[in-house]
Amino acid sequence: MKFSMKLVLSTMIVLALALGFSGFYFVNYVFETSLEREVGQALDESSILSFAFETAALNVPLKYSVLPDSVVEEIASKLEMGGQSGGRLLRIADEEKNILYTSSGFTTDEGLLPQTDQHTKSYRVIRAQDSFYVHTCVSINALNRILYLETMKDVTGVFTERALGFSLYRKVTIVMLLTGMVVMLFIASFLTKPIRLLTQATRKMAAGDYAYRARQISRDELGQLTGDFNRMANALEETICKLEEEIEAREEFMGAFAHELKTPLTAIIGYADMLRSHKMDEEKSILSANYIYTEGKRLEAMSFRLLDIIVAKQEEANLQETSVGELFAYLREMFAEKKEQDIRFAYEEAVVWMEENLIKTVLVNLIDNACKASETGGGADGAGSDTAGVVEVSGKAADGGYRIAVKDYGIGIPEAEQNKIVKAFYMVDKSRARSKNGAGLGLALCAEILKIHHSELQIESKVGEGSCFSFLLSTHEKRDGESYI
């Protein structure tokens, strides 16, 4: 059963109980009030009749010392006739409670007379066939006789009004319940609309439509729930997108890794098969062995780079104060033998926080890439330019830290490729990279190392003009949650 129907039914049950109890109490209260009024009138009339009887008895001739039965009947008959228009019924009994006079139509009821004595006045409500009466009984002292006067007042109208009241109230209750049900259906439909929208949203999302959002139509608790649901859906969609991107990147990585393995392994297996199955002269044997050696070294370099990337992702940098001068002295000595390249170093002395060996790895990779990009000559000015083959390594203070940059004047990188080159195995010029035993892992390693230094690689490049790779290091100790990017 739907929640809206449960809401309607529960409301109708409560409303029916409330109307039933209140109606019963109201009709019964009116009935008891009317009956009490009729009883009071019956008792007053009984008192008036007893007084009238005693007055009539005083007018009896003095020849009677005791009121005779015949006179009692005569007086009772006159009293009855005097109230005939009002439907008066009476009965008179003597001292022994023997009946002396009874009105025509007086319902025989022997229960009240025996309970009445000279000092009491009693009454009861009785039912005779389809009518109801107030039966009263009082004692009369007339000419040395104690008589008992009983009267009956018809109160059937009071009971009829109660029955009509209950009947009318039942009809009114039914109409009100039906009307209330229709109104509650609309109210329940309106109140549960946010729930229906949430249900629709969950079904859409379960079917794969993660961009679907529930429409917020109120500001109450259900509206807040809708807002929280949409925020949860946003977080879920972001997480799913990240997972999909990670899966896609992993698939690309595996495809590129398999391709990079296939090329050197094919060459190694081919030349090894030639050496194994054919007798060749010394020159061809040396050439084949050289191919095997070269491709084997490329596989070795690639495996070491992959291992470095895995370690860098799982490692926390142990940052220490390091002199920039010591770092540049190491780089100058490292590339001193590279005579074919014009590598220029310029820096401002400073102390930065870093893990020296890891930053050295980053700079060696960047300088090595800059040298390879510069080997083909300059950019716009051609091979004769003053900057042809030049690689500039600089360091200077910057806002928020110390920036180290490696700049070349080589072939440059297309703008569309700049966001992709930090991915593993991605190479702008695959043929040239393979000719240099590259596998597209150097910049990926640099990005991971800088990430654990809370920094990132900034790339500025134009095709034919060269490239500049830079990153920012902190000149003060990092606090929790601080970034140097």
Secondary structure, DSSP 8 states (H G I E B T S, - for coil): --HHHHHHHHHHHHHHHHHHHHHHHHHHHHHHHHHHHHHHHHHHHHHHHHHHHHHHHHTS-TT-SS--HHHHHHHHHHHHHHTGGGT-EEEEE-TT--EEEE-TT-----SSGGG--TT--EEEEEEETTEEEEEEEEEEEETTEEEEEEEEEE-HHHHHHHHHHHHHHHHHHHHHHHHHHHHHHHHHHHHTHHHHHHHHHHHHHHTT-TT-------SSHHHHHHHHHHHHHHHHHHHHHHHHHHHHHHHHHHHHHHHHHHHHHHHHHHHHHHHHH----HHHHHHHHHHHHHHHHHHHHHHHHHHHHHHHHH-----EEEEHHHHHHHHHHHTTT-TTSEEEEEE---EEEE-HHHHHHHHHHHHHHHHHHHTT--STT-TTSTTTTEEEEEEEEETTEEEEEEEE-SS---GGGTTTTTSTT--SSHHHHHHTT--S-HHHHHHHHHHHTT---EEEEETTTEEEEEEEEBSS---TT----
